[in-house]
Amino acid sequence: MDYSKSANLSQSKKRLKQAAEQYGNKAIYLLAGRPGDTEAMKKFLEDKGIDSKQIKLDSFRGLK
């Protein structure tokens, strides 16, 4: 299990790319953040070959 916090979406995508390459569909990816960001990260992972069943979203509003 690994927890990673990112300062921006670009940094998140870089870390997600590394995780997808290392763990593939063996991992469950929990994405938390603003709805637009979590959807963008989910699509990014799916484009990298991660099955949508392996991706969990926790979207919340109020952050700017």
PDB file of N, CA, C and O in Angstrom, chain B, residues numbered from 101:
ATOM      1  N   MET B 101       0.846  -1.158   0.000  1.00  0.00           N
ATOM      2  CA  MET B 101       0.000   0.000   0.000  1.00  0.00           C
ATOM      3  C   MET B 101       0.895   1.226   0.000  1.00  0.00           C
ATOM      4  O   MET B 101       1.911   1.284   0.692  1.00  0.00           O
ATOM      5  N   ASP B 102       0.485   2.202  -0.798  1.00  0.00           N
ATOM      6  CA  ASP B 102       1.261   3.429  -0.902  1.00  0.00           C
ATOM      7  C   ASP B 102       0.306   4.606  -0.969  1.00  0.00           C
ATOM      8  O   ASP B 102      -0.695   4.562  -1.684  1.00  0.00           O
ATOM      9  N   TYR B 103       0.612   5.646  -0.231  1.00  0.00           N
ATOM     10  CA  TYR B 103      -0.177   6.874  -0.253  1.00  0.00           C
ATOM     11  C   TYR B 103       0.694   7.954  -0.850  1.00  0.00           C
ATOM     12  O   TYR B 103       1.860   8.105  -0.485  1.00  0.00           O
ATOM     13  N   SER B 104       0.121   8.699  -1.766  1.00  0.00           N
ATOM     14  CA  SER B 104       0.881   9.759  -2.407  1.00  0.00           C
ATOM     15  C   SER B 104       0.011  10.992  -2.550  1.00  0.00           C
ATOM     16  O   SER B 104      -1.127  10.901  -3.013  1.00  0.00           O
ATOM     17  N   LYS B 105       0.531  12.135  -2.161  1.00  0.00           N
ATOM     18  CA  LYS B 105      -0.189  13.398  -2.260  1.00  0.00           C
ATOM     19  C   LYS B 105       0.498  14.250  -3.318  1.00  0.00           C
ATOM     20  O   LYS B 105       1.725  14.344  -3.356  1.00  0.00           O
ATOM     21  N   SER B 106      -0.308  14.868  -4.177  1.00  0.00           N
ATOM     22  CA  SER B 106       0.245  15.679  -5.258  1.00  0.00           C
ATOM     23  C   SER B 106      -0.199  17.126  -5.128  1.00  0.00           C
ATOM     24  O   SER B 106      -1.274  17.414  -4.600  1.00  0.00           O
ATOM     25  N   ALA B 107       0.629  18.023  -5.610  1.00  0.00           N
ATOM     26  CA  ALA B 107       0.323  19.448  -5.554  1.00  0.00           C
ATOM     27  C   ALA B 107      -0.570  19.894  -6.707  1.00  0.00           C
ATOM     28  O   ALA B 107      -1.263  20.905  -6.601  1.00  0.00           O
ATOM     29  N   ASN B 108      -0.556  19.137  -7.818  1.00  0.00           N
ATOM     30  CA  ASN B 108      -1.365  19.521  -8.973  1.00  0.00           C
ATOM     31  C   ASN B 108      -1.660  18.290  -9.832  1.00  0.00           C
ATOM     32  O   ASN B 108      -1.108  17.213  -9.608  1.00  0.00           O
ATOM     33  N   LEU B 109      -2.543  18.472 -10.822  1.00  0.00           N
ATOM     34  CA  LEU B 109      -2.972  17.358 -11.666  1.00  0.00           C
ATOM     35  C   LEU B 109      -1.814  16.776 -12.470  1.00  0.00           C
ATOM     36  O   LEU B 109      -1.742  15.562 -12.660  1.00  0.00           O
ATOM     37  N   SER B 110      -0.921  17.620 -12.936  1.00  0.00           N
ATOM     38  CA  SER B 110       0.228  17.147 -13.710  1.00  0.00           C
ATOM     39  C   SER B 110       1.111  16.219 -12.872  1.00  0.00           C
ATOM     40  O   SER B 110       1.562  15.178 -13.351  1.00  0.00           O
ATOM     41  N   GLN B 111       1.348  16.598 -11.647  1.00  0.00           N
ATOM     42  CA  GLN B 111       2.148  15.770 -10.741  1.00  0.00           C
ATOM     43  C   GLN B 111       1.425  14.453 -10.439  1.00  0.00           C
ATOM     44  O   GLN B 111       2.054  13.399 -10.344  1.00  0.00           O
ATOM     45  N   SER B 112       0.106  14.525 -10.289  1.00  0.00           N
ATOM     46  CA  SER B 112      -0.684  13.312 -10.053  1.00  0.00           C
ATOM     47  C   SER B 112      -0.550  12.348 -11.214  1.00  0.00           C
ATOM     48  O   SER B 112      -0.364  11.149 -11.007  1.00  0.00           O
ATOM     49  N   LYS B 113      -0.642  12.859 -12.431  1.00  0.00           N
ATOM     50  CA  LYS B 113      -0.545  12.001 -13.612  1.00  0.00           C
ATOM     51  C   LYS B 113       0.825  11.338 -13.701  1.00  0.00           C
ATOM     52  O   LYS B 113       0.930  10.179 -14.103  1.00  0.00           O
ATOM     53  N   LYS B 114       1.860  12.059 -13.332  1.00  0.00           N
ATOM     54  CA  LYS B 114       3.207  11.483 -13.356  1.00  0.00           C
ATOM     55  C   LYS B 114       3.296  10.305 -12.387  1.00  0.00           C
ATOM     56  O   LYS B 114       3.836   9.252 -12.725  1.00  0.00           O
ATOM     57  N   ARG B 115       2.764  10.494 -11.186  1.00  0.00           N
ATOM     58  CA  ARG B 115       2.808   9.424 -10.184  1.00  0.00           C
ATOM     59  C   ARG B 115       1.898   8.261 -10.569  1.00  0.00           C
ATOM     60  O   ARG B 115       2.241   7.099 -10.350  1.00  0.00           O
ATOM     61  N   LEU B 116       0.736   8.577 -11.142  1.00  0.00           N
ATOM     62  CA  LEU B 116      -0.172   7.516 -11.576  1.00  0.00           C
ATOM     63  C   LEU B 116       0.438   6.686 -12.693  1.00  0.00           C
ATOM     64  O   LEU B 116       0.262   5.468 -12.734  1.00  0.00           O
ATOM     65  N   LYS B 117       1.150   7.337 -13.595  1.00  0.00           N
ATOM     66  CA  LYS B 117       1.817   6.621 -14.687  1.00  0.00           C
ATOM     67  C   LYS B 117       2.816   5.619 -14.110  1.00  0.00           C
ATOM     68  O   LYS B 117       2.874   4.469 -14.546  1.00  0.00           O
ATOM     69  N   GLN B 118       3.599   6.062 -13.129  1.00  0.00           N
ATOM     70  CA  GLN B 118       4.575   5.172 -12.494  1.00  0.00           C
ATOM     71  C   GLN B 118       3.877   3.998 -11.810  1.00  0.00           C
ATOM     72  O   GLN B 118       4.326   2.857 -11.920  1.00  0.00           O
ATOM     73  N   ALA B 119       2.783   4.276 -11.106  1.00  0.00           N
ATOM     74  CA  ALA B 119       2.052   3.212 -10.410  1.00  0.00           C
ATOM     75  C   ALA B 119       1.435   2.232 -11.401  1.00  0.00           C
ATOM     76  O   ALA B 119       1.477   1.021 -11.187  1.00  0.00           O
ATOM     77  N   ALA B 120       0.864   2.752 -12.483  1.00  0.00           N
ATOM     78  CA  ALA B 120       0.246   1.887 -13.493  1.00  0.00           C
ATOM     79  C   ALA B 120       1.285   0.973 -14.132  1.00  0.00           C
ATOM     80  O   ALA B 120       1.015  -0.199 -14.390  1.00  0.00           O
ATOM     81  N   GLU B 121       2.468   1.513 -14.383  1.00  0.00           N
ATOM     82  CA  GLU B 121       3.538   0.700 -14.971  1.00  0.00           C
ATOM     83  C   GLU B 121       4.035  -0.361 -13.988  1.00  0.00           C
ATOM     84  O   GLU B 121       4.350  -1.482 -14.388  1.00  0.00           O
ATOM     85  N   GLN B 122       4.103  -0.011 -12.721  1.00  0.00           N
ATOM     86  CA  GLN B 122       4.625  -0.936 -11.714  1.00  0.00           C
ATOM     87  C   GLN B 122       3.595  -1.990 -11.296  1.00  0.00           C
ATOM     88  O   GLN B 122       3.931  -3.168 -11.172  1.00  0.00           O
ATOM     89  N   TYR B 123       2.345  -1.575 -11.080  1.00  0.00           N
ATOM     90  CA  TYR B 123       1.346  -2.472 -10.502  1.00  0.00           C
ATOM     91  C   TYR B 123       0.267  -2.937 -11.480  1.00  0.00           C
ATOM     92  O   TYR B 123      -0.361  -3.973 -11.257  1.00  0.00           O
ATOM     93  N   GLY B 124       0.048  -2.192 -12.548  1.00  0.00           N
ATOM     94  CA  GLY B 124      -0.982  -2.558 -13.516  1.00  0.00           C
ATOM     95  C   GLY B 124      -2.333  -2.771 -12.862  1.00  0.00           C
ATOM     96  O   GLY B 124      -2.736  -2.005 -11.986  1.00  0.00           O
ATOM     97  N   ASN B 125      -3.035  -3.816 -13.290  1.00  0.00           N
ATOM     98  CA  ASN B 125      -4.366  -4.119 -12.759  1.00  0.00           C
ATOM     99  C   ASN B 125      -4.333  -4.949 -11.479  1.00  0.00           C
ATOM    100  O   ASN B 125      -5.373  -5.428 -11.026  1.00  0.00           O
ATOM    101  N   LYS B 126      -3.152  -5.122 -10.896  1.00  0.00           N
ATOM    102  CA  LYS B 126      -3.040  -5.835  -9.622  1.00  0.00           C
ATOM    103  C   LYS B 126      -3.387  -4.923  -8.449  1.00  0.00           C
ATOM    104  O   LYS B 126      -3.631  -5.401  -7.341  1.00  0.00           O
ATOM    105  N   ALA B 127      -3.409  -3.625  -8.686  1.00  0.00           N
ATOM    106  CA  ALA B 127      -3.660  -2.646  -7.622  1.00  0.00           C
ATOM    107  C   ALA B 127      -5.075  -2.095  -7.723  1.00  0.00           C
ATOM    108  O   ALA B 127      -5.721  -2.183  -8.766  1.00  0.00           O
ATOM    109  N   ILE B 128      -5.538  -1.526  -6.622  1.00  0.00           N
ATOM    110  CA  ILE B 128      -6.761  -0.733  -6.614  1.00  0.00           C
ATOM    111  C   ILE B 128      -6.315   0.708  -6.437  1.00  0.00           C
ATOM    112  O   ILE B 128      -5.557   1.024  -5.520  1.00  0.00           O
ATOM    113  N   TYR B 129      -6.785   1.569  -7.309  1.00  0.00           N
ATOM    114  CA  TYR B 129      -6.383   2.969  -7.323  1.00  0.00           C
ATOM    115  C   TYR B 129      -7.495   3.808  -6.703  1.00  0.00           C
ATOM    116  O   TYR B 129      -8.601   3.860  -7.241  1.00  0.00           O
ATOM    117  N   LEU B 130      -7.216   4.467  -5.577  1.00  0.00           N
ATOM    118  CA  LEU B 130      -8.179   5.346  -4.924  1.00  0.00           C
ATOM    119  C   LEU B 130      -7.793   6.779  -5.253  1.00  0.00           C
ATOM    120  O   LEU B 130      -6.732   7.259  -4.856  1.00  0.00           O
ATOM    121  N   LEU B 131      -8.665   7.448  -5.979  1.00  0.00           N
ATOM    122  CA  LEU B 131      -8.407   8.817  -6.408  1.00  0.00           C
ATOM    123  C   LEU B 131      -9.323   9.755  -5.638  1.00  0.00           C
ATOM    124  O   LEU B 131     -10.539   9.564  -5.628  1.00  0.00           O
ATOM    125  N   ALA B 132      -8.759  10.757  -4.998  1.00  0.00           N
ATOM    126  CA  ALA B 132      -9.545  11.709  -4.216  1.00  0.00           C
ATOM    127  C   ALA B 132      -9.226  13.123  -4.666  1.00  0.00           C
ATOM    128  O   ALA B 132      -8.082  13.445  -4.987  1.00  0.00           O
ATOM    129  N   GLY B 133     -10.251  13.962  -4.686  1.00  0.00           N
ATOM    130  CA  GLY B 133     -10.059  15.354  -5.069  1.00  0.00           C
ATOM    131  C   GLY B 133     -11.317  15.936  -5.670  1.00  0.00           C
ATOM    132  O   GLY B 133     -12.408  15.386  -5.518  1.00  0.00           O
ATOM    133  N   ARG B 134     -11.156  17.055  -6.355  1.00  0.00           N
ATOM    134  CA  ARG B 134     -12.291  17.704  -7.009  1.00  0.00           C
ATOM    135  C   ARG B 134     -12.838  16.792  -8.102  1.00  0.00           C
ATOM    136  O   ARG B 134     -12.079  16.044  -8.718  1.00  0.00           O
ATOM    137  N   PRO B 135     -14.151  16.844  -8.351  1.00  0.00           N
ATOM    138  CA  PRO B 135     -14.760  15.950  -9.349  1.00  0.00           C
ATOM    139  C   PRO B 135     -14.073  15.979 -10.716  1.00  0.00           C
ATOM    140  O   PRO B 135     -13.838  14.918 -11.295  1.00  0.00           O
ATOM    141  N   GLY B 136     -13.753  17.128 -11.235  1.00  0.00           N
ATOM    142  CA  GLY B 136     -13.090  17.207 -12.536  1.00  0.00           C
ATOM    143  C   GLY B 136     -11.714  16.565 -12.530  1.00  0.00           C
ATOM    144  O   GLY B 136     -11.317  15.921 -13.500  1.00  0.00           O
ATOM    145  N   ASP B 137     -10.995  16.742 -11.443  1.00  0.00           N
ATOM    146  CA  ASP B 137      -9.656  16.156 -11.328  1.00  0.00           C
ATOM    147  C   ASP B 137      -9.718  14.635 -11.214  1.00  0.00           C
ATOM    148  O   ASP B 137      -8.943  13.929 -11.861  1.00  0.00           O
ATOM    149  N   THR B 138     -10.639  14.130 -10.392  1.00  0.00           N
ATOM    150  CA  THR B 138     -10.714  12.679 -10.234  1.00  0.00           C
ATOM    151  C   THR B 138     -11.158  12.008 -11.534  1.00  0.00           C
ATOM    152  O   THR B 138     -10.672  10.928 -11.870  1.00  0.00           O
ATOM    153  N   GLU B 139     -12.073  12.637 -12.264  1.00  0.00           N
ATOM    154  CA  GLU B 139     -12.502  12.074 -13.550  1.00  0.00           C
ATOM    155  C   GLU B 139     -11.349  12.087 -14.555  1.00  0.00           C
ATOM    156  O   GLU B 139     -11.177  11.137 -15.318  1.00  0.00           O
ATOM    157  N   ALA B 140     -10.565  13.159 -14.554  1.00  0.00           N
ATOM    158  CA  ALA B 140      -9.410  13.244 -15.459  1.00  0.00           C
ATOM    159  C   ALA B 140      -8.377  12.174 -15.115  1.00  0.00           C
ATOM    160  O   ALA B 140      -7.801  11.556 -16.010  1.00  0.00           O
ATOM    161  N   MET B 141      -8.141  11.954 -13.820  1.00  0.00           N
ATOM    162  CA  MET B 141      -7.180  10.932 -13.405  1.00  0.00           C
ATOM    163  C   MET B 141      -7.694   9.531 -13.739  1.00  0.00           C
ATOM    164  O   MET B 141      -6.918   8.659 -14.129  1.00  0.00           O
ATOM    165  N   LYS B 142      -9.007   9.317 -13.586  1.00  0.00           N
ATOM    166  CA  LYS B 142      -9.587   8.019 -13.935  1.00  0.00           C
ATOM    167  C   LYS B 142      -9.399   7.739 -15.421  1.00  0.00           C
ATOM    168  O   LYS B 142      -8.974   6.646 -15.797  1.00  0.00           O
ATOM    169  N   LYS B 143      -9.712   8.713 -16.265  1.00  0.00           N
ATOM    170  CA  LYS B 143      -9.547   8.541 -17.710  1.00  0.00           C
ATOM    171  C   LYS B 143      -8.081   8.280 -18.045  1.00  0.00           C
ATOM    172  O   LYS B 143      -7.773   7.438 -18.889  1.00  0.00           O
ATOM    173  N   PHE B 144      -7.187   8.998 -17.388  1.00  0.00           N
ATOM    174  CA  PHE B 144      -5.752   8.811 -17.604  1.00  0.00           C
ATOM    175  C   PHE B 144      -5.351   7.362 -17.316  1.00  0.00           C
ATOM    176  O   PHE B 144      -4.638   6.743 -18.106  1.00  0.00           O
ATOM    177  N   LEU B 145      -5.811   6.825 -16.181  1.00  0.00           N
ATOM    178  CA  LEU B 145      -5.487   5.439 -15.833  1.00  0.00           C
ATOM    179  C   LEU B 145      -6.096   4.458 -16.828  1.00  0.00           C
ATOM    180  O   LEU B 145      -5.448   3.488 -17.222  1.00  0.00           O
ATOM    181  N   GLU B 146      -7.331   4.705 -17.231  1.00  0.00           N
ATOM    182  CA  GLU B 146      -7.970   3.826 -18.211  1.00  0.00           C
ATOM    183  C   GLU B 146      -7.204   3.840 -19.529  1.00  0.00           C
ATOM    184  O   GLU B 146      -7.052   2.804 -20.175  1.00  0.00           O
ATOM    185  N   ASP B 147      -6.726   5.009 -19.924  1.00  0.00           N
ATOM    186  CA  ASP B 147      -5.917   5.119 -21.145  1.00  0.00           C
ATOM    187  C   ASP B 147      -4.597   4.361 -21.023  1.00  0.00           C
ATOM    188  O   ASP B 147      -4.008   3.966 -22.030  1.00  0.00           O
ATOM    189  N   LYS B 148      -4.137   4.159 -19.793  1.00  0.00           N
ATOM    190  CA  LYS B 148      -2.905   3.398 -19.544  1.00  0.00           C
ATOM    191  C   LYS B 148      -3.187   1.901 -19.404  1.00  0.00           C
ATOM    192  O   LYS B 148      -2.277   1.123 -19.119  1.00  0.00           O
ATOM    193  N   GLY B 149      -4.448   1.495 -19.605  1.00  0.00           N
ATOM    194  CA  GLY B 149      -4.794   0.083 -19.573  1.00  0.00           C
ATOM    195  C   GLY B 149      -5.345  -0.425 -18.256  1.00  0.00           C
ATOM    196  O   GLY B 149      -5.534  -1.630 -18.092  1.00  0.00           O
ATOM    197  N   ILE B 150      -5.609   0.472 -17.311  1.00  0.00           N
ATOM    198  CA  ILE B 150      -6.147   0.053 -16.022  1.00  0.00           C
ATOM    199  C   ILE B 150      -7.656  -0.145 -16.154  1.00  0.00           C
ATOM    200  O   ILE B 150      -8.364   0.727 -16.658  1.00  0.00           O
ATOM    201  N   ASP B 151      -8.138  -1.295 -15.700  1.00  0.00           N
ATOM    202  CA  ASP B 151      -9.559  -1.621 -15.750  1.00  0.00           C
ATOM    203  C   ASP B 151     -10.330  -0.693 -14.808  1.00  0.00           C
ATOM    204  O   ASP B 151      -9.881  -0.421 -13.695  1.00  0.00           O
ATOM    205  N   SER B 152     -11.478  -0.214 -15.252  1.00  0.00           N
ATOM    206  CA  SER B 152     -12.260   0.724 -14.441  1.00  0.00           C
ATOM    207  C   SER B 152     -12.688   0.110 -13.109  1.00  0.00           C
ATOM    208  O   SER B 152     -12.940   0.844 -12.154  1.00  0.00           O
ATOM    209  N   LYS B 153     -12.776  -1.226 -13.023  1.00  0.00           N
ATOM    210  CA  LYS B 153     -13.121  -1.883 -11.759  1.00  0.00           C
ATOM    211  C   LYS B 153     -12.028  -1.692 -10.713  1.00  0.00           C
ATOM    212  O   LYS B 153     -12.284  -1.841  -9.518  1.00  0.00           O
ATOM    213  N   GLN B 154     -10.830  -1.367 -11.144  1.00  0.00           N
ATOM    214  CA  GLN B 154      -9.701  -1.193 -10.233  1.00  0.00           C
ATOM    215  C   GLN B 154      -9.554   0.258  -9.761  1.00  0.00           C
ATOM    216  O   GLN B 154      -8.648   0.573  -8.990  1.00  0.00           O
ATOM    217  N   ILE B 155     -10.442   1.135 -10.224  1.00  0.00           N
ATOM    218  CA  ILE B 155     -10.333   2.560  -9.918  1.00  0.00           C
ATOM    219  C   ILE B 155     -11.517   2.986  -9.058  1.00  0.00           C
ATOM    220  O   ILE B 155     -12.670   2.813  -9.452  1.00  0.00           O
ATOM    221  N   LYS B 156     -11.234   3.537  -7.895  1.00  0.00           N
ATOM    222  CA  LYS B 156     -12.259   4.028  -6.974  1.00  0.00           C
ATOM    223  C   LYS B 156     -12.098   5.540  -6.841  1.00  0.00           C
ATOM    224  O   LYS B 156     -10.983   6.046  -6.717  1.00  0.00           O
ATOM    225  N   LEU B 157     -13.221   6.253  -6.868  1.00  0.00           N
ATOM    226  CA  LEU B 157     -13.183   7.712  -6.782  1.00  0.00           C
ATOM    227  C   LEU B 157     -13.787   8.194  -5.475  1.00  0.00           C
ATOM    228  O   LEU B 157     -14.781   7.647  -4.997  1.00  0.00           O
ATOM    229  N   ASP B 158     -13.181   9.217  -4.907  1.00  0.00           N
ATOM    230  CA  ASP B 158     -13.715   9.920  -3.744  1.00  0.00           C
ATOM    231  C   ASP B 158     -13.657  11.403  -4.085  1.00  0.00           C
ATOM    232  O   ASP B 158     -12.694  12.097  -3.758  1.00  0.00           O
ATOM    233  N   SER B 159     -14.706  11.870  -4.747  1.00  0.00           N
ATOM    234  CA  SER B 159     -14.742  13.266  -5.190  1.00  0.00           C
ATOM    235  C   SER B 159     -15.389  14.132  -4.121  1.00  0.00           C
ATOM    236  O   SER B 159     -16.340  13.715  -3.459  1.00  0.00           O
ATOM    237  N   PHE B 160     -14.871  15.323  -3.964  1.00  0.00           N
ATOM    238  CA  PHE B 160     -15.469  16.262  -3.026  1.00  0.00           C
ATOM    239  C   PHE B 160     -15.354  17.673  -3.568  1.00  0.00           C
ATOM    240  O   PHE B 160     -14.412  18.008  -4.285  1.00  0.00           O
ATOM    241  N   ARG B 161     -16.308  18.476  -3.220  1.00  0.00           N
ATOM    242  CA  ARG B 161     -16.360  19.862  -3.680  1.00  0.00           C
ATOM    243  C   ARG B 161     -15.850  20.785  -2.575  1.00  0.00           C
ATOM    244  O   ARG B 161     -15.769  20.394  -1.411  1.00  0.00           O
ATOM    245  N   GLY B 162     -15.514  21.995  -2.953  1.00  0.00           N
ATOM    246  CA  GLY B 162     -15.128  22.973  -1.956  1.00  0.00           C
ATOM    247  C   GLY B 162     -13.668  23.362  -1.998  1.00  0.00           C
ATOM    248  O   GLY B 162     -13.301  24.399  -1.445  1.00  0.00           O
ATOM    249  N   LEU B 163     -12.823  22.574  -2.631  1.00  0.00           N
ATOM    250  CA  LEU B 163     -11.415  22.938  -2.752  1.00  0.00           C
ATOM    251  C   LEU B 163     -11.227  23.885  -3.920  1.00  0.00           C
ATOM    252  O   LEU B 163     -11.918  23.777  -4.933  1.00  0.00           O
ATOM    253  N   LYS B 164     -10.307  24.801  -3.784  1.00  0.00           N
ATOM    254  CA  LYS B 164      -9.986  25.709  -4.884  1.00  0.00           C
ATOM    255  C   LYS B 164      -8.510  25.753  -5.066  1.00  0.00           C
ATOM    256  O   LYS B 164      -8.018  26.460  -5.945  1.00  0.00           O
TER     257      LYS B 164
END
